[in-house]
């Protein structure tokens, strides 16, 4: 693991009537485990299927049905734990969390209460100013998802869809280490990136694969932690920031008006951007947790953990550090490149293909390749609202273009045009260059003829140049580029022009 | 031909194989006996049509020379085992309309070995009870009566229907389940044999759960050998039950060598509880003498925590039950009563669907798991449970098997204890400790009480050592020569 260089951000304080307030945020993220089957049954987990089409007798809690742990989900949890630098608990226990609700068929959720599978860890969160906030992880545990109650299908009755019932979730609980909505948002983004690198959660917030509950409290700087409120139903990074902003303002107003904060669960309303009380601490459920007698404690071996560790992919922090040190890419671009696993994969495939085609070492081509991807490719993809996976130019195709540019076959400006053409048509770079005759003219004889022609046709400008106004050379370059349709080798052209004009 | 219903399961098996009679004949005899024994109320559902089809299939197999271990043998199935296409009620109103689409692992194994299903046997509601009086489908009556006293006596519980069916000879054997004594105590009350194997021996998959960490299926039959034959078919690892044990299943019948020379038999003095009738104490001593005469070494052992077993059990079992029975909520299957809102539907369904004893245990269980009480009750009970298991482990360093009475009394009269739950719970005082420790326990008929009712002795063995338990039980059985039969009063 490459240690991130930590520049600890200074907490942004909120101004109140009575002075500055510090905001303290902790998050509980529910991440749906990427797995073809559920945590304790063999039922499928495809999103968007017909209601109640992916339900086994275990998921519907029929009499006599018993849960059997899905080993792949355990592996995914361990992999995630290792990815957030956490300790793996070799012994963990599944508990029952008891409460009644129609979409909870057994009347209890199988979760992990006192002995989770993953203990303390750390996520390094990159903030826009380049600083890094290290957010502690309290724990990660495995649990089942509930089904879905559908209240809008019938005027009086509620329908229940159990497709989601029993799907494996990882609840990842952070320490109260964040100090602004922005930091909380950045934490979720970073966690999502790590999960996606690991392949343990697809991070799709719209489909509910990643959901957050936020704990917010405020305090005067230096004071002990204030009373917190838990905000539920926060299902996008934007909402998260809104919810935190609203809730922190609300708490400051309450405190400054002399009303103490009551510990409670609040609901975020995305329509109004506000939070409202859902239930107080007194109304909280008594879940009557106890170890699930249908399941043995989960016992892992150090070997098992080591085997999983050996298969971990390079994670964003390490990749970024390597891009900076080995490929000599500037920090900003390195950060952009690693933010999505797909972007990073694309870039790495691209740069490797360029190295192969040109025979040049990575450190010499890294920055230039980064520029092409971050500026050109991401630029046009963003404009068209397409993800990298939908890029019409493959990493290899882009590499062929880059190689043509690097070996002087085409000029930089031509490369840009060819790039646009490739993006629009999906055609191969070499074919476009060939078809449109865009090959850079590096033949001295051919260029000389053009130079002579333009000098002969523009005596006035020649006069000016010779009179000391050397900037007029750009006029000549422009004219020749126009005549050559941009194919003239700029270096050679410059050299020839100077020689002839001074001649 | 002798009455086919008088045969033991082993004799019937051998007779079928020797083609002395067909499974159809054997089954027919039992179905007729079952129908004539309806006054006992031992069955919730009779399945004579299924029985006939299974028997015919067995006869075809026998004709082809493909007889399996239990080919053509009619059995009663406790109505706690889910049976595909056959209503499974757990003797509860809340499951009254429930027809499973699946077959429990244990019954699947029995059918795979050729057994024939006679019907679904009555039990205490959700297996909660020691007298079979809590069944929504009415109490089972013990075929035994006190001479000169026509009052109905309880068959014990919770596997009361299974025990009565076997004792009254309309099933060759039966499945039972035992959480705190539900196989052993009714076996003792009805004068038959029954073994609760080690926790994990039989799969719990498809058995309606009462207390998951204690529930265990086992056979009930008229002889130890019959139990051994049935247990072999019922046992085995099941990947669908995470608590089932992945160990080879021995041929238990072969374990019945009759030889217990040098076997060390422990007598736990703590089981000599206050108020235990003298005749039970006497029978216990007689049992020890029989084993001694057969060459065993009798040793006193200490099980100091015995008195804590019952209170521990009545915390752990209700706690698990309160959670296990949460699924009966009227939403997906079983009974649903209409309510004005969700809470109304829940309250109506569960209030109407569960009987008094089940409601009592759900409430006790909910209480002991509640915030503020968990440590004092549930957690402490778990600790005591671990200590009780250690007590047994220590005793088994010194002896190979333990001998105790099965129950502190003979079958009591119906209604005698139903108003006093504590008196009822005390029935399990000798069976509960082995349940808490997960150990195999077996009841063998040992004689009649002074008032003419059967009494049983219990053998408790090491974990997974059902063989020693069965071998010792067979020696006891041989010595006891228990040949008494209930008077057949129900046929008039």
Interface residues (C-beta under 8 A of the other chain):
Chain A: X57 X60 X61 X62 X63 X64 X65 X66 X67 X68 X69 X96 X98 X100 X102 X105 X106 X107 X108 X158 X160 X286 X288 X289 X290 X293 X294 X295 X296
Chain B: X81 X82 X88 X90 X95 X98 X100 X101 X102 X104 X204 X205 X206 X207 X208 X209 X211 X212 X213 X239 X240 X241 X242 X243 X319 X320 X322 X323 X325 X326 X327 X329 X331 X332 X333 X342 X346 X366 X369 X370 X371 X374 X378
